[in-house]
Amino acid sequence: MSDEPPEIRVFSRNIVTPAGLMAGEIVSRDGVIHAVSPRESAGDRSSDWEHDFLIPGLVDIHTDNLEKHFQPRPGALWDPVGAAIAHDAQCAGAGITTVFDSLSLHGRKDGLDRKDALGPMIAGMDAAATEGLLRAEHLLHLRCEVTNPELLELLDPQLNNPRLRLLSLMDHTPGQRQTMNLERFRERLVAGGKEAVEIDESLAQRTAWRDQSAAPRNRSTVVAVARKYAIPLASHDDATIEHVDEAHDNGAIIAEFPVSIEAAVRAREVGMKIFMGGPNFVRGSSHSGNLSARECATAGLLDGITSDYIPLSMLRSAFMLAEPPYNWPIQDAIATVARTPALACGLTDRGEIAIGQRADFLRIRRSSEGWPTPREVWREGRRVA
């Protein structure tokens, strides 16, 4: 961002601080929070947000949303800069001020060849950022399919991209992890409109990748890259204690979407942060029939929430956690979508309403049906939505 942001003074009766709710005023200068002061009413120079909530900007470390805008219909590709702008606007409108665009280095999805799409999507986002067209800050999360024989040639060109801040290890071989139940996997693909021939071809390709024994070499290389470049590492869709132990030995600090309660329990035991998808939490179940995010919350095994494929699901999940039957303290609920994901990825300058933190904050109003709605979104002391 170019010009110096103005001084901002905002009053709310519901500021969510690390210590809990308070009525007061926050002051930001030069894009940083300079004061968080208890007060009972707005001063002459404060914007009065009354009873609307004031919370930190959200940090989303896993979203597939960019792909939807790059290919809005099967076979219909959109301009990559236009896709970046549209994706960004949807994220910012959902209160997400830091976005990890999570791009998969394998296969096809809904007809999109991810190998061919990877370069244009990253270049489009880079160009939009350079032109100052983005509202949120966009970082890069590369999802490394270890069975893909072409993985390393896709990963290598991105290693010097300054936006690369997260790597994750994945294995989508049929019959493992997320797709342990092959019959359920087939049923889901059929329900999504896939033809039997297309399903069989996809399963055969994924199985062939593993049969080529690329996985051990790719996994060890990604682990080495993460260590060399000091990039946080996540493990995706762990199903067993052995999966978690392998990930922990590899240096993974995040357990993304564990698919069984046993895997989640083990992840907590070894000190990994457990992240689940917001759509899973809001719907009450995983779309693939695996572990429910609500079950994780009930068992005390939920640390963070990502948008996965619905940006607005993060806010809804966080506020649901502060209500029955969970009744989490509001500051702990909001931390799942702000401070925890920020710290997990080494971002110590954002994620909470506190002096010295970036002035990324939101004005949230609750609807009569409970939906928290962003009314104002501020990033580094500027209003962006």
Residue, then its C-alpha position, 0 to 999 in steps of 0.5 A: m500500500s502506498d500512502e500513509p494511512p490516516e489516524i483512526r479512532v473507533f469506539s465499540r461496546n464489544i471489542v474482542t481483546p485477548a482478555g475478552l470483551m470490553a467497551g472502549e476505543i482503539v486508535s491506529r496510526d501508520g497502519v498499526i494499533h497504538a492504543v486499546s483504551p477502556r471507555e464507556s462512550a465514544g469521544d468526539r473523534s471516534s467512529d461509534w460502532e455502538h454494539d457491533f463487534l470489533i474483532p481482528g481481521l481473519v487469517d485464512i490459511h487454506t482456501d480453494n476459492l481462487e480456482k472457482h474464479f479462474q474456472p467459473r464453469p467447467g471448461a470456461l477459464w477466466d482472465p487470471v488477473g480478473a479471477a484474482i480480483a474477484h476472489d480477493a473481493q469475496c475474501a475481503g467481504a467475508g472479513i479475511t484480511t490475510v489469505f493463503d491461496s491454497l493451490s494444489l500441485h496435482g491432477r484435475k478438478d472439475g475439468l481444470d488441469r491444475k498443472d496448466a492453471l498453476g502458473p497463470m493463477i500465481a502470475g495473475m495474483d502477483a500482477a494484481a498485487t503489484e498493481g495495488l488492486l487487492r484488498a486483502e494480503h495474499l500469501l501462497h500455500l502450495r499443496c504438495e501431492v507426494t504421489n505426483p511424479e511431476l510434483l518437484e518440477l511444479l514446486d521448484p519455480q515457486l520456491n523464490n516467490p516471496r508470497l510462499r509461506l506454507l507447504s502441505l503434504m498430501d496423498h490422495t491415493p484412492g483408498q487412503r486418508q480422505t478417500m479411505n472409503l472408496e464406495r463413499f468416494r465413488e458415490r460422492l463423485v457420481a452425485g457431483g455429476k461425474e461419469a463412471v468412465e471419468i471416475d475410473e480413469s481418475l482412480a487409475q491415474r492416482t493409483a498409478w502415481r503411487d505405484q511409480s513410487a514417487a511418494p517417498r522421494n517427493r515427501s523427503t524433498v518437500v520436507a527438505v525444502a520446508r527446512k531450507y526455506a524456513i517454510p511452515l509445514a502442514s500434513h493434510d488428511d491424516a487418518t491414523i496414528e502412524h500418519v500423524d507420527e510420520a508428519h510430526d517426524n517430518g517437522a509438520i506443525i499443522a494437522e489439516f483436516p484429520v479424518s479420524i478422531e484417533a488422528a486428531v488425538r495423536a496430533r494434539e499429543v505431539g503438539m501439532k495445531i489442528f485445523m478444520g474447515g469452516p464449511n464442515f463446522v457450519r454444516g455439521s459434517s464433512h462433505s466427504g463423510n470423515l471427521s466432523a469439525r464439531e466433534c473436534a470442538t466438543a473433544g477439545l481438539l480444535d485449534g483453528i478454522t479455515s474457509d476451505y471453500i466458503p469464505l464466510s464460513m470462518l466468521r460463522s464458525a467462530f461465533m458458533l463456538a461462542e454459543p451453546p453447546y460449546n460456550w467458548p470464551i469469545q476471545d478463544a473462539i475468535a482466535t481460531v480464525a485470527r491469532t492461531p492461524a497467524l502464529a501457526c504460519g509465523l505471522t506475529d504482527r496480526g490476529e488480535i486487537a492489541i497494541g503493536q499489532r497491524a490495524d486489521f480489524l472488522r466491524i461485525r453485526r449479528s443478524s436475527e438468524g445469528w449470521p455475523t456480517p462484516r459491516e466494515v473491513w480495515r487492513e493496515g489502517r485503511r478501509v477495504a470493504 
